[in-house]
Amino acid sequence: FKCGGEQSIDFNFSWAPSRGVPANAHSQIRLSPDIIPVLEETSSVFKATSYQKDVRVIGTVHKLEHVDGNVGHVTIKGTVDDEPKTVSLILKGEDHASAVKSYKERLLIQCYGALEKQGRSWKILNPYDVSLLTKDNDDESLW
């Protein structure tokens, strides 16, 4: 979030009557203006070092860069856990062959792996369960 000026930020909490107020809980917290730059920097650090395990990537192969034989860098434009993203990953063997087919035939491809933000780019590390999607083998809502 972005804030400016000399205003503080107030957070007010209400507690479920059936549960009562937790011990040592505060119902109001005020953040003074001098803490805002610290929160903004913390937010930037978290965004720059984002890492999620076992995410689902689904999309089409936008770019292929062959490295050696049946190994290559692949860029997929699509979604990661239903959020639009462009991600890159390295695939080899049968998985790389699936990526080539996705690229040539504009077929949807999916895989799972660890999502990591590296600078301004998103990478999928340790991809697994790479497969091409057709109308016969996946959710109708994708089409």
VONU-808178 format. One record per residue (C-alpha): x, y negated, z. Coordinates in Angstrom, 1 decimal, padded with zeros to 4 digits. Example, Ala and Ser with C-alpha at 12.3 -4.5 7.8 and 13.67 -1.06 7.14 Angstrom:
! residues 2
R      u      v      w
R  012.3  004.5  007.8
R  013.7  001.1  007.1
! end
This chain:
! residues 143
R      u      v      w
R  000.0  000.0  000.0
R  001.1 -003.6 -000.4
R  000.4 -006.4  002.1
R  001.7 -009.8  002.4
R  001.6 -012.9  004.5
R  001.4 -013.1  008.2
R -001.7 -011.0  008.8
R -001.8 -008.0  011.0
R -003.6 -004.8  010.1
R -006.2 -003.3  012.5
R -007.2  000.3  012.5
R -010.4  001.2  014.4
R -011.3  004.8  015.2
R -014.5  006.3  016.3
R -014.6  009.7  017.9
R -017.2  012.5  017.5
R -019.5  012.3  020.5
R -019.7  016.1  020.7
R -015.9  016.3  021.1
R -015.2  013.3  023.3
R -012.1  011.1  023.1
R -008.8  013.0  023.1
R -006.5  012.4  026.1
R -004.3  009.4  025.6
R -006.0  008.4  022.4
R -006.5  004.8  021.3
R -009.6  003.6  019.5
R -007.8  000.6  018.0
R -004.3  000.1  016.7
R -002.9 -003.2  015.4
R  000.1 -003.3  013.2
R  002.0 -006.6  013.3
R  003.2 -008.2  010.0
R  006.9 -007.4  010.7
R  006.2 -003.6  010.5
R  004.8 -003.8  007.0
R  008.2 -003.8  005.2
R  009.2 -000.7  007.2
R  006.0  001.1  006.1
R  006.5  000.1  002.5
R  010.0  001.4  002.5
R  008.9  004.6  004.1
R  006.2  005.0  001.5
R  008.9  004.5 -001.3
R  011.1  007.2  000.3
R  008.3  009.7  000.5
R  007.2  009.1 -003.1
R  010.8  009.4 -004.3
R  011.3  012.8 -002.5
R  008.0  014.4 -003.2
R  008.0  018.2 -003.2
R  005.1  020.6 -003.3
R  005.3  024.4 -003.5
R  003.1  026.7 -005.6
R  001.4  024.1 -007.8
R -000.6  025.0 -010.9
R  000.5  023.3 -014.2
R -001.8  023.4 -017.2
R -001.4  021.6 -020.4
R  000.2  021.7 -023.8
R  003.9  021.7 -024.6
R  004.8  018.3 -025.8
R  008.6  018.7 -026.3
R  011.0  021.6 -026.6
R  014.8  021.5 -026.3
R  016.6  024.7 -027.0
R  019.5  025.3 -024.7
R  020.8  028.7 -025.7
R  019.2  031.7 -027.4
R  015.7  032.1 -025.8
R  016.2  029.5 -023.1
R  015.0  025.9 -023.3
R  013.9  022.7 -021.6
R  010.1  022.4 -021.9
R  008.0  019.3 -021.3
R  004.3  019.9 -020.6
R  001.7  017.1 -020.7
R -001.4  018.1 -018.7
R -002.4  018.4 -015.1
R -000.8  019.5 -011.9
R -003.4  020.6 -009.4
R -006.0  018.6 -011.4
R -003.9  015.4 -011.4
R -002.6  014.1 -014.8
R  001.2  014.5 -015.1
R  004.0  015.2 -017.5
R  006.4  017.7 -016.1
R  009.6  019.4 -017.4
R  010.9  022.8 -016.6
R  013.4  025.4 -017.9
R  011.9  028.6 -019.3
R  013.6  031.7 -020.7
R  012.7  035.0 -022.3
R  009.1  035.8 -022.8
R  008.1  032.6 -020.9
R  010.1  030.5 -023.4
R  008.5  032.3 -026.3
R  005.1  031.4 -024.8
R  006.1  027.8 -024.7
R  007.2  027.8 -028.3
R  003.8  029.3 -029.3
R  002.0  026.7 -027.2
R  004.0  024.0 -029.0
R  003.5  025.4 -032.5
R -000.2  026.3 -032.2
R -001.2  023.6 -029.7
R -002.4  026.2 -027.2
R -002.9  025.5 -023.5
R -000.2  027.0 -021.3
R -000.2  027.4 -017.5
R  002.4  028.2 -014.9
R  003.0  027.9 -011.2
R  006.1  026.6 -009.4
R  007.5  024.0 -007.1
R  006.8  020.4 -008.1
R  009.6  018.0 -007.3
R  010.0  014.3 -008.2
R  013.5  013.6 -009.4
R  013.9  009.8 -009.9
R  010.9  008.8 -012.1
R  010.4  012.3 -013.5
R  008.5  015.4 -012.3
R  010.1  018.8 -012.5
R  008.8  022.3 -012.0
R  011.4  024.4 -010.2
R  011.3  028.2 -010.2
R  008.3  028.6 -012.6
R  006.4  031.8 -012.5
R  003.2  033.4 -014.0
R  003.6  031.6 -017.3
R  000.7  032.4 -019.6
R -001.1  031.0 -022.7
R -004.7  030.2 -022.2
R -007.4  031.1 -024.7
R -011.2  030.7 -024.6
R -011.2  034.5 -023.9
R -009.1  034.4 -020.8
R -009.8  031.3 -018.9
R -012.4  028.9 -017.5
R -014.8  027.5 -020.1
R -014.5  024.0 -018.4
R -011.0  023.7 -019.9
R -012.5  023.7 -023.4
! end
